[in-house]
Amino acid sequence: MAAATSTSATTSGAATGATSGAAPRLSLQCEAIAADTTTIRSLDWDRSRFDIEFGLRNGTTYNAFLVRGAQTALIDTSHLKFADTWLPLLEEQIDPAAIDFLIVSHTEPDHSGLIGHLIDRNPEILIVGSKVAIQFLENQVHRPFRSRAVKSGDELDLGTNPESGLGHRFSFLSAPNLHWPDTIFSFDHGTGILYTCDAFGLHYCSEHLFDVDPGAIAPDFRFYYDCLMGPNARSVLQAIKRMEALPEITTIAVGHGPLLRHHLSLWVNDYRDWSSDRSAGEAYAAVCYVSQYGFCDRLSQAIARGIGKAGAQVQLVDLRATDAQELTALISEASAVVVPTWPAEPEAELQASIGTLLAALKPKQWVACFDAFGGNDEPIDTVASQLRSLGQKSAFDPLRIREMPLADDYQRCEEAGTDLGQLLTKAKTIAAMKALDGDLDKALGRLSGGLYVVTARQQDSDGGSRSGAMVASWVSQASFEPPGITVAVAKDRAIEALMQVGDRFVLNILREDNHQQVLRHFLKRFPPGADRFAGVTTVEGAASGGPVLGDALAFLGCRVAQRMEGPDHWLIYAEVEEGNVADTEATTAVHHRKVGNHY
């Protein structure tokens, strides 16, 4: 995939909101990216939460595109918060009434928030999208509109631009579940640009239009994949197969973050490798959701992410959009099935899918359910009873959401998913422990380390909070200037989600003469959402990253600077920002192991 040469570009921008104080920074960027092709990027510099409530470190962008042949197509719009600035900037480029087509890559509001405004300005515009996207829009914009449903293999020819002499013909590729069921990719044969919306994107806000610094954006690229694309790894591989049948791709024009042009093979190969690893093996959990119903999709994604953290395979399944044959196969072949509460009076198609789901369950599967918080849910105990009708095993207790979900609810869902993932990988874990050579195992066990408890707590603007703690012994000082340490964190640890780049945490150093009680407390298994600090003396406010344990010998307040991935652990490098010692005469507790293949 060779990179195309960018046309000369002019930039215009408009800012909305104050540049100081609490108001978020919002700005626009308008640039040519290829012949007859312009992007309007909405830069949301301060957005700190997104979608399934995972944290953003570098804001995000919402990217739209204008392509002019003999006719003109707009690909996606922007978030509603940009209505006052995005629409005037579009009008500087073209009269909205002169836009012939709006290609809707997918209908999540951050990309479709201004479709209604566009229809008001151009009632004759033809909206092109997947069949599911058109259905979603009918319930979203509350206006009549002209539409054309497309699928893989369909085309839209804009004709030849009379000024450039270049033709623009779009081929469409269905890409369901990346990460909504309505997603389509659009490939412009004239420029070689593939428009993928959420797929291959990342939440990273900067004025760099393209991927000029892969090292800077790689952590956010991977984090975005893990949160949104990883739970649909099988669908990712199918989309890449369809991409391979296209002519040369010059640019992947994503819906979030910088456009991918200079390092295409790196990004595509990363997606392929990560998805192949996640899809290996036959055992997987099917996590079902009802699209556009309450908080169902976001909660299901949190559960799916937790399952993936434990190294288990997972597949998200939309009960509204998946046809009966595929739904039967996905449910019957799964080792575990997680379902949401559904509307008490579902429409006929959804009712049929629910019946298909229940009929496809098998006696030996793990099952579980969660509240969708849709406002008119079937009671969760009724759903749980239906799931267990064939004698299936309960994977975890029903996840009850009693009010609008906050950060700790998403954390509870993720932790429940991790518990389920560990059930699915238990045999694999035991086999791996037994596979290590005996002498090597004993030699590794002679590596000793201190005993520590890592704590973290994050407050959210919505009033919610997330916290976590874990026992650690794989800790080492890693730098003098600035002072830094490394901590190895297993991928299935709940606290891992609170140790992303930019996050703060506390390393509590345990003392040799008084550590057993603290150690026993934090080594026990906590149910999803449990307060790790109940019954433990803590000193709140002593460090910015999390609680300091009252019985700790010393503490270090740290900020994550880098993360390096290993096979089953993340190696966290953190700069030490603060610290204190409670007793200068005491010594650090030391951990000696007998074997090196498990804790």
C-alpha positions as CSV (number, residue, x, y, z in Angstrom):
1,M,0.0,0.0,0.0
2,A,1.9,3.0,-1.2
3,A,1.3,6.5,0.1
4,A,-0.3,9.1,-2.2
5,T,1.1,12.5,-2.7
6,S,-1.1,15.1,-1.0
7,T,-2.4,18.0,-3.0
8,S,-1.5,21.5,-1.8
9,A,-3.9,22.4,1.0
10,T,-5.3,25.5,2.6
11,T,-6.4,25.5,6.2
12,S,-9.3,27.4,7.7
13,G,-10.4,27.0,11.2
14,A,-13.0,28.3,13.6
15,A,-13.1,27.9,17.3
16,T,-16.1,27.6,19.6
17,G,-16.1,27.8,23.3
18,A,-13.7,29.6,25.6
19,T,-10.0,28.9,25.5
20,S,-9.7,29.1,29.2
21,G,-11.6,28.0,32.3
22,A,-14.0,25.0,32.3
23,A,-15.3,25.4,28.7
24,P,-14.0,22.7,26.4
25,R,-11.8,23.6,23.5
26,L,-13.5,22.9,20.2
27,S,-11.9,23.8,16.8
28,L,-12.2,23.0,13.1
29,Q,-9.7,22.1,10.5
30,C,-10.4,22.1,6.7
31,E,-7.8,20.7,4.3
32,A,-7.5,19.1,0.9
33,I,-6.2,15.5,1.3
34,A,-6.3,14.4,-2.4
35,A,-7.6,15.6,-5.8
36,D,-11.2,16.9,-5.4
37,T,-11.2,15.7,-1.8
38,T,-11.4,17.8,1.3
39,T,-11.7,16.8,5.0
40,I,-13.5,18.8,7.7
41,R,-12.1,17.7,11.0
42,S,-13.8,18.6,14.3
43,L,-11.2,18.8,17.0
44,D,-12.5,18.0,20.5
45,W,-9.4,18.8,22.5
46,D,-10.6,18.2,26.0
47,R,-13.0,15.2,25.7
48,S,-12.0,12.8,28.5
49,R,-14.6,10.0,28.2
50,F,-16.0,8.2,25.3
51,D,-18.5,5.5,24.4
52,I,-18.0,2.6,26.9
53,E,-16.6,5.1,29.4
54,F,-12.9,4.4,28.7
55,G,-10.7,7.4,29.4
56,L,-9.2,9.6,26.7
57,R,-5.8,11.1,27.2
58,N,-5.5,13.2,24.1
59,G,-9.0,14.2,23.2
60,T,-10.5,13.1,19.9
61,T,-11.6,14.3,16.5
62,Y,-14.7,13.6,14.3
63,N,-13.7,13.5,10.6
64,A,-16.0,14.2,7.6
65,F,-15.0,14.3,3.9
66,L,-16.2,16.1,0.8
67,V,-15.6,14.4,-2.6
68,R,-16.4,16.2,-5.9
69,G,-16.8,14.5,-9.2
70,A,-19.5,15.4,-11.7
71,Q,-21.7,15.0,-8.6
72,T,-20.7,15.6,-5.0
73,A,-20.7,13.3,-2.0
74,L,-20.3,14.2,1.7
75,I,-19.0,11.3,3.8
76,D,-20.4,11.6,7.4
77,T,-21.0,14.8,9.4
78,S,-20.0,15.7,12.9
79,H,-21.0,15.8,16.6
80,L,-24.0,18.0,17.5
81,K,-21.8,20.1,19.7
82,F,-20.1,21.5,16.5
83,A,-23.4,22.6,14.9
84,D,-22.7,26.4,15.2
85,T,-19.3,26.2,13.5
86,W,-19.2,23.0,11.3
87,L,-22.2,23.9,9.2
88,P,-21.0,27.5,8.4
89,L,-17.6,26.0,7.4
90,L,-19.3,23.5,5.2
91,E,-21.2,26.3,3.5
92,E,-17.9,28.1,2.8
93,Q,-16.9,25.0,0.8
94,I,-20.1,24.3,-1.0
95,D,-23.8,25.2,-0.9
96,P,-25.4,22.3,1.0
97,A,-28.2,22.2,-1.6
98,A,-25.5,21.2,-4.2
99,I,-24.5,18.1,-2.3
100,D,-26.0,15.1,-4.1
101,F,-25.2,12.3,-1.7
102,L,-24.5,11.8,2.0
103,I,-22.6,8.5,2.6
104,V,-23.3,7.4,6.2
105,S,-20.5,5.2,7.3
106,H,-22.3,4.5,10.6
107,T,-24.9,6.2,12.6
108,E,-23.4,6.8,16.0
109,P,-24.2,10.4,17.0
110,D,-20.6,11.6,17.0
111,H,-20.6,11.1,13.2
112,S,-24.3,11.6,12.4
113,G,-25.2,14.4,14.8
114,L,-25.7,17.0,12.1
115,I,-27.6,14.9,9.5
116,G,-30.9,16.4,10.5
117,H,-29.5,19.9,10.0
118,L,-28.2,18.9,6.5
119,I,-31.6,17.5,5.5
120,D,-33.2,20.8,6.5
121,R,-30.8,22.6,4.1
122,N,-31.1,20.0,1.4
123,P,-34.3,17.9,1.5
124,E,-33.4,16.2,-1.8
125,I,-30.0,14.9,-0.7
126,L,-29.8,11.1,-1.1
127,I,-28.5,9.3,2.0
128,V,-26.5,6.2,1.2
129,G,-25.8,3.6,3.9
130,S,-26.2,0.0,5.0
131,K,-29.8,-1.3,5.4
132,V,-29.3,-1.2,9.2
133,A,-28.0,2.4,9.1
134,I,-31.0,3.6,7.1
135,Q,-33.3,1.9,9.7
136,F,-31.4,3.5,12.6
137,L,-31.6,7.0,10.9
138,E,-35.3,6.7,10.5
139,N,-35.6,6.6,14.3
140,Q,-32.9,9.2,14.8
141,V,-33.5,12.3,12.6
142,H,-37.3,12.3,12.8
143,R,-37.6,13.8,9.3
144,P,-38.4,12.2,5.9
145,F,-35.4,11.7,3.7
146,R,-34.4,10.0,0.4
147,S,-32.2,6.9,0.9
148,R,-30.5,4.1,-0.8
149,A,-29.3,1.0,1.1
150,V,-26.0,-0.5,-0.1
151,K,-24.0,-3.6,0.7
152,S,-20.7,-5.2,-0.3
153,G,-20.2,-5.0,-4.1
154,D,-22.5,-2.1,-4.6
155,E,-21.1,1.1,-6.2
156,L,-21.8,4.8,-6.5
157,D,-20.3,6.7,-9.4
158,L,-19.9,10.4,-9.0
159,G,-18.6,10.8,-12.5
160,T,-15.6,12.9,-13.7
161,N,-14.7,16.2,-12.1
162,P,-14.6,18.6,-15.1
163,E,-11.7,20.6,-13.6
164,S,-9.3,17.8,-12.6
165,G,-10.4,15.2,-15.2
166,L,-10.5,12.6,-12.4
167,G,-13.4,10.2,-12.0
168,H,-14.7,9.2,-8.5
169,R,-16.4,5.8,-8.3
170,F,-17.1,4.4,-4.8
171,S,-17.2,0.7,-4.0
172,F,-18.8,-0.3,-0.7
173,L,-17.7,-3.0,1.7
174,S,-20.0,-4.2,4.5
175,A,-18.1,-4.1,7.8
176,P,-20.8,-5.0,10.4
177,N,-19.8,-4.8,14.1
178,L,-16.9,-2.4,13.5
179,H,-18.0,-1.4,16.0
180,W,-21.7,-1.0,15.3
181,P,-23.8,-3.4,13.1
182,D,-24.5,-0.7,10.5
183,T,-20.9,0.1,9.4
184,I,-19.8,0.2,5.8
185,F,-16.5,1.1,4.2
186,S,-16.3,3.3,1.1
187,F,-13.4,3.1,-1.4
188,D,-12.9,5.8,-4.0
189,H,-11.2,4.3,-7.1
190,G,-10.2,7.8,-8.2
191,T,-7.9,8.6,-5.3
192,G,-7.4,5.2,-3.7
193,I,-8.8,6.5,-0.4
194,L,-10.7,4.0,1.8
195,Y,-13.1,5.6,4.2
196,T,-13.5,3.4,7.3
197,C,-15.1,5.6,10.0
198,D,-14.4,4.0,13.4
199,A,-12.2,1.1,12.1
200,F,-8.5,1.8,12.2
201,G,-9.2,5.0,14.1
202,L,-7.9,6.4,17.4
203,H,-8.9,9.0,19.9
204,Y,-6.0,11.4,19.4
205,C,-6.5,15.2,18.8
206,S,-3.8,17.1,17.1
207,E,-3.4,19.4,14.2
208,H,-1.3,16.8,12.4
209,L,-3.6,15.7,9.5
210,F,-1.7,12.4,8.9
211,D,0.2,9.7,10.8
212,V,3.5,11.6,10.7
213,D,4.6,10.3,14.1
214,P,3.6,6.6,14.5
215,G,5.4,6.4,17.9
216,A,3.3,9.1,19.3
217,I,-0.1,7.7,18.3
218,A,0.7,3.9,18.6
219,P,-0.4,3.6,22.3
220,D,-3.8,5.3,21.6
221,F,-4.2,3.2,18.4
222,R,-3.8,0.0,20.4
223,F,-6.0,1.2,23.3
224,Y,-8.7,2.1,20.8
225,Y,-8.5,-1.3,19.2
226,D,-8.6,-3.2,22.5
227,C,-11.7,-1.2,23.6
228,L,-13.7,-1.1,20.4
229,M,-12.5,-3.5,17.8
230,G,-10.9,-6.4,19.7
231,P,-14.3,-7.8,20.9
232,N,-15.2,-8.3,17.2
233,A,-11.9,-9.7,16.1
234,R,-13.6,-12.2,13.7
235,S,-15.4,-9.3,12.0
236,V,-12.1,-7.4,11.7
237,L,-10.5,-10.2,9.9
238,Q,-13.4,-10.5,7.5
239,A,-13.2,-6.7,6.8
240,I,-9.4,-7.0,6.1
241,K,-10.1,-9.8,3.6
242,R,-12.5,-7.6,1.7
243,M,-9.9,-4.8,1.8
244,E,-7.4,-7.1,0.2
245,A,-9.6,-7.5,-2.9
246,L,-9.4,-3.7,-3.5
247,P,-7.0,-1.9,-5.8
248,E,-4.1,-0.1,-4.1
249,I,-5.2,1.8,-1.0
250,T,-3.3,5.1,-0.7
251,T,-5.0,6.4,2.5
252,I,-7.3,5.1,5.2
253,A,-9.5,8.0,6.1
254,V,-10.7,7.3,9.6
255,G,-13.5,8.9,11.5
256,H,-11.3,9.6,14.6
257,G,-7.8,10.9,14.8
258,P,-5.1,11.5,12.1
259,L,-5.7,9.9,8.7
260,L,-3.4,6.9,8.0
261,R,-1.2,7.4,4.9
262,H,2.5,7.2,5.7
263,H,2.6,3.9,7.6
264,L,-0.4,1.9,6.2
265,S,1.2,-1.5,6.3
266,L,2.1,-1.0,10.0
267,W,-1.5,-0.2,11.0
268,V,-3.2,-2.9,8.9
269,N,-0.8,-5.6,10.0
270,D,-1.3,-4.6,13.6
271,Y,-5.1,-5.1,13.2
272,R,-4.5,-8.4,11.4
273,D,-2.1,-9.8,14.0
274,W,-4.1,-8.7,17.0
275,S,-7.3,-10.0,15.6
276,S,-5.7,-13.3,14.6
277,D,-4.4,-13.8,18.1
278,R,-7.8,-13.0,19.6
279,S,-9.6,-15.4,17.2
280,A,-7.3,-18.4,17.8
281,G,-9.0,-21.4,19.2
282,E,-12.6,-22.5,19.3
283,A,-13.9,-21.5,22.7
284,Y,-15.5,-18.0,22.8
285,A,-18.1,-16.0,24.7
286,A,-21.0,-14.5,22.8
287,V,-22.0,-11.2,24.4
288,C,-25.4,-10.1,23.1
289,Y,-26.8,-6.6,23.0
290,V,-29.8,-4.7,21.5
291,S,-28.5,-1.9,19.4
292,Q,-29.9,1.6,20.2
293,Y,-31.6,0.4,23.4
294,G,-30.7,2.1,26.6
295,F,-27.1,1.7,27.6
296,C,-27.1,-1.9,26.3
297,D,-24.3,-1.5,23.7
298,R,-21.9,0.3,26.0
299,L,-22.4,-2.1,28.9
300,S,-21.9,-5.1,26.6
301,Q,-18.7,-3.6,25.3
302,A,-17.4,-3.3,28.8
303,I,-18.2,-7.0,29.5
304,A,-16.5,-8.0,26.2
305,R,-13.4,-6.0,27.0
306,G,-13.1,-7.8,30.4
307,I,-13.4,-11.2,28.7
308,G,-10.7,-10.2,26.2
309,K,-8.4,-9.1,29.0
310,A,-8.4,-12.6,30.4
311,G,-7.1,-13.9,27.0
312,A,-10.5,-15.5,26.1
313,Q,-12.2,-15.1,22.8
314,V,-15.3,-12.9,22.5
315,Q,-17.9,-12.0,19.9
316,L,-20.4,-9.2,20.3
317,V,-23.8,-10.1,18.8
318,D,-26.5,-7.5,18.0
319,L,-29.9,-9.1,18.5
320,R,-31.5,-6.5,16.3
321,A,-29.3,-6.8,13.2
322,T,-28.1,-10.4,13.2
323,D,-30.1,-12.7,10.9
324,A,-31.6,-15.9,12.4
325,Q,-29.2,-18.3,10.8
326,E,-26.1,-16.5,11.9
327,L,-27.5,-15.9,15.4
328,T,-28.2,-19.6,15.8
329,A,-24.7,-20.4,14.8
330,L,-23.0,-17.8,17.1
331,I,-25.1,-18.8,20.1
332,S,-25.0,-22.6,19.7
333,E,-21.2,-22.7,19.1
334,A,-20.3,-20.4,22.0
335,S,-18.9,-21.7,25.3
336,A,-20.6,-18.8,27.1
337,V,-23.5,-16.5,26.4
338,V,-24.2,-13.2,28.0
339,V,-27.5,-11.4,27.2
340,P,-29.0,-8.0,28.2
341,T,-32.5,-7.3,29.5
342,W,-34.6,-6.5,26.5
343,P,-37.8,-4.4,26.1
344,A,-40.8,-5.8,27.9
345,E,-42.7,-5.4,24.6
346,P,-40.2,-5.9,21.8
347,E,-41.1,-5.3,18.2
348,A,-41.8,-8.4,16.1
349,E,-38.3,-8.8,14.6
350,L,-36.6,-8.4,18.0
351,Q,-39.0,-10.8,19.6
352,A,-38.2,-13.4,16.9
353,S,-34.4,-12.9,17.6
354,I,-35.0,-13.4,21.3
355,G,-36.8,-16.7,20.5
356,T,-34.0,-17.8,18.3
357,L,-31.5,-16.9,21.0
358,L,-33.3,-19.0,23.6
359,A,-33.8,-21.9,21.3
360,A,-30.1,-22.0,20.4
361,L,-28.8,-22.3,24.0
362,K,-27.0,-25.5,24.9
363,P,-27.1,-27.3,28.3
364,K,-23.3,-27.1,29.0
365,Q,-22.9,-23.4,28.3
366,W,-22.1,-20.7,30.8
367,V,-24.8,-18.0,30.8
368,A,-25.2,-14.6,32.4
369,C,-27.2,-11.4,32.0
370,F,-27.0,-7.7,32.6
371,D,-29.4,-4.8,32.9
372,A,-29.6,-2.7,29.7
373,F,-31.2,0.3,31.6
374,G,-33.4,0.9,28.7
375,G,-36.3,2.3,30.7
376,N,-38.8,-0.5,29.8
377,D,-36.8,-3.6,30.5
378,E,-38.0,-7.1,31.0
379,P,-37.1,-7.8,34.7
380,I,-33.6,-9.2,34.9
381,D,-34.7,-12.1,37.1
382,T,-37.1,-13.2,34.4
383,V,-34.4,-13.1,31.8
384,A,-32.0,-15.0,34.1
385,S,-34.6,-17.6,34.6
386,Q,-35.2,-18.0,30.9
387,L,-31.4,-18.4,30.4
388,R,-31.2,-21.2,32.9
389,S,-34.2,-23.0,31.6
390,L,-32.0,-25.7,30.1
391,G,-29.8,-26.1,33.2
392,Q,-26.9,-23.9,32.0
393,K,-24.2,-22.8,34.5
394,S,-24.2,-19.3,35.8
395,A,-21.1,-17.4,34.7
396,F,-21.7,-14.5,37.1
397,D,-24.5,-13.0,39.2
398,P,-26.9,-10.8,37.3
399,L,-25.4,-7.3,36.8
400,R,-28.1,-5.0,38.1
401,I,-27.9,-1.4,36.9
402,R,-30.3,0.6,39.1
403,E,-29.6,4.1,37.7
404,M,-27.8,5.7,34.8
405,P,-24.5,3.9,34.5
406,L,-21.5,5.6,36.0
407,A,-17.8,4.7,35.8
408,D,-18.0,2.1,38.6
409,D,-20.9,0.3,36.8
410,Y,-18.7,-0.1,33.7
411,Q,-15.9,-1.2,35.8
412,R,-18.1,-3.8,37.5
413,C,-19.2,-5.1,34.0
414,E,-15.6,-5.3,32.9
415,E,-14.6,-7.2,36.0
416,A,-17.5,-9.6,35.6
417,G,-16.3,-10.2,32.0
418,T,-12.8,-10.9,33.2
419,D,-14.1,-13.5,35.7
420,L,-15.9,-15.2,32.9
421,G,-12.9,-15.0,30.6
422,Q,-10.8,-16.7,33.4
423,L,-13.4,-19.5,33.5
424,L,-13.0,-20.1,29.8
425,T,-9.2,-20.1,29.9
426,K,-8.8,-22.1,33.1
427,A,-7.8,-25.3,31.3
428,K,-5.4,-23.4,29.0
429,T,-3.8,-21.7,32.0
430,I,-3.3,-25.0,33.9
431,A,-1.8,-26.6,30.8
432,A,0.7,-23.7,30.3
433,M,1.8,-23.9,34.0
434,K,2.5,-27.7,33.5
435,A,4.3,-27.2,30.3
436,L,7.4,-25.3,31.7
437,D,10.5,-27.5,32.2
438,G,10.9,-28.4,35.8
439,D,14.5,-27.2,36.2
440,L,13.7,-23.9,34.4
441,D,10.6,-23.5,36.5
442,K,12.6,-23.9,39.8
443,A,15.3,-21.5,38.5
444,L,12.8,-18.8,37.6
445,G,11.3,-19.2,41.1
446,R,14.6,-18.1,42.7
447,L,14.0,-14.6,41.4
448,S,12.9,-12.6,44.4
449,G,11.2,-9.3,44.8
450,G,9.7,-7.0,47.3
451,L,6.0,-6.9,48.3
452,Y,3.9,-4.0,47.3
453,V,0.2,-3.0,46.8
454,V,-0.6,-0.9,43.8
455,T,-3.7,1.3,44.3
456,A,-5.5,3.7,42.0
457,R,-8.6,5.8,42.0
458,Q,-10.0,8.0,39.3
459,Q,-12.8,10.6,39.6
460,D,-15.1,11.3,36.7
461,S,-16.8,14.6,35.8
462,D,-20.2,12.8,36.1
463,G,-19.7,12.2,39.7
464,G,-18.7,8.5,39.4
465,S,-15.4,7.0,40.3
466,R,-13.3,3.9,39.6
467,S,-10.8,2.3,41.9
468,G,-8.6,-0.7,42.1
469,A,-5.8,-2.5,43.9
470,M,-3.4,-5.4,43.4
471,V,-0.5,-7.1,45.1
472,A,2.7,-6.7,43.1
473,S,6.2,-8.1,43.4
474,W,7.5,-7.6,39.9
475,V,8.6,-4.0,40.6
476,S,12.0,-2.4,40.0
477,Q,13.5,1.1,39.8
478,A,14.1,1.9,36.2
479,S,15.6,5.4,36.0
480,F,17.3,8.1,38.0
481,E,16.4,11.3,36.1
482,P,13.5,11.5,36.2
483,P,13.0,9.0,38.9
484,G,11.1,6.1,37.5
485,I,10.0,2.5,38.2
486,T,8.6,-0.4,36.2
487,V,5.6,-2.6,37.4
488,A,4.5,-5.7,35.6
489,V,0.7,-6.0,35.5
490,A,-1.1,-9.1,34.4
491,K,-3.4,-8.4,31.5
492,D,-6.4,-9.7,33.4
493,R,-6.0,-7.5,36.4
494,A,-8.9,-5.1,36.9
495,I,-6.5,-2.2,37.9
496,E,-4.8,-2.4,34.4
497,A,-7.6,-0.2,33.0
498,L,-6.6,2.5,35.5
499,M,-2.9,2.4,34.5
500,Q,-3.0,3.8,31.0
501,V,-0.5,6.4,29.8
502,G,-1.1,9.6,31.8
503,D,-2.9,7.9,34.6
504,R,-1.6,8.1,38.2
505,F,-1.3,5.4,40.8
506,V,0.3,4.7,44.2
507,L,2.9,2.1,44.9
508,N,2.5,1.1,48.6
509,I,5.7,-0.6,49.9
510,L,4.9,-3.2,52.6
511,R,7.0,-3.6,55.7
512,E,8.7,-6.9,56.7
513,D,7.4,-6.9,60.3
514,N,3.7,-6.0,59.5
515,H,2.5,-7.1,56.1
516,Q,0.7,-10.4,56.5
517,Q,-2.8,-9.0,57.2
518,V,-2.6,-6.5,54.3
519,L,-1.3,-9.2,52.0
520,R,-4.1,-11.6,52.9
521,H,-6.7,-8.9,52.3
522,F,-5.5,-7.9,48.8
523,L,-4.8,-11.5,47.7
524,K,-8.4,-12.7,48.2
525,R,-10.7,-12.8,45.3
526,F,-13.1,-9.9,45.0
527,P,-16.5,-10.1,43.4
528,P,-17.1,-7.6,40.5
529,G,-17.5,-4.1,41.7
530,A,-16.4,-4.8,45.3
531,D,-14.7,-2.1,47.3
532,R,-11.1,-3.3,47.6
533,F,-10.4,-0.9,50.5
534,A,-13.3,-1.9,52.8
535,G,-11.9,-2.9,56.2
536,V,-8.4,-1.5,55.4
537,T,-7.0,1.7,56.9
538,T,-6.1,4.2,54.2
539,V,-4.8,7.8,54.2
540,E,-6.9,9.7,51.7
541,G,-5.4,12.7,50.0
542,A,-1.8,11.8,50.8
543,A,-1.1,11.0,47.1
544,S,-2.9,12.1,44.0
545,G,-3.1,8.7,42.3
546,G,-5.0,6.6,44.8
547,P,-5.2,5.6,48.5
548,V,-2.1,5.3,50.6
549,L,-2.3,2.2,52.9
550,G,-2.0,3.1,56.6
551,D,0.2,0.1,57.3
552,A,2.6,0.7,54.4
553,L,6.3,1.3,55.1
554,A,6.4,3.9,52.3
555,F,4.6,5.0,49.3
556,L,5.4,6.4,45.8
557,G,3.0,8.5,43.8
558,C,3.5,7.7,40.1
559,R,2.3,8.7,36.7
560,V,2.3,6.2,33.8
561,A,4.7,7.4,31.0
562,Q,4.9,4.2,28.8
563,R,3.4,0.8,28.5
564,M,5.2,-2.2,26.8
565,E,3.2,-5.3,25.9
566,G,4.4,-8.8,26.9
567,P,2.6,-12.1,26.3
568,D,0.6,-12.1,29.5
569,H,1.6,-8.8,31.3
570,W,1.9,-5.1,30.6
571,L,5.2,-3.6,31.6
572,I,4.3,-0.2,33.0
573,Y,7.1,2.5,33.2
574,A,6.0,5.3,35.5
575,E,7.7,8.5,36.6
576,V,7.7,9.0,40.4
577,E,6.2,12.3,41.4
578,E,6.0,12.1,45.2
579,G,6.7,9.8,48.1
580,N,7.3,9.4,51.8
581,V,8.6,6.9,54.3
582,A,6.6,6.1,57.5
583,D,9.5,4.4,59.4
584,T,13.1,4.8,58.4
585,E,14.2,1.9,60.5
586,A,11.9,-0.7,59.1
587,T,12.7,-2.9,56.1
588,T,10.8,-3.9,53.0
589,A,8.9,-7.2,52.9
590,V,10.5,-9.7,50.4
591,H,8.8,-12.3,48.4
592,H,10.5,-15.7,47.7
593,R,8.9,-18.1,45.3
594,K,9.5,-21.8,44.7
595,V,8.3,-22.0,41.1
596,G,8.4,-19.5,38.2
597,N,5.2,-20.4,36.3
598,H,2.6,-18.8,38.5
599,Y,2.3,-16.4,41.4
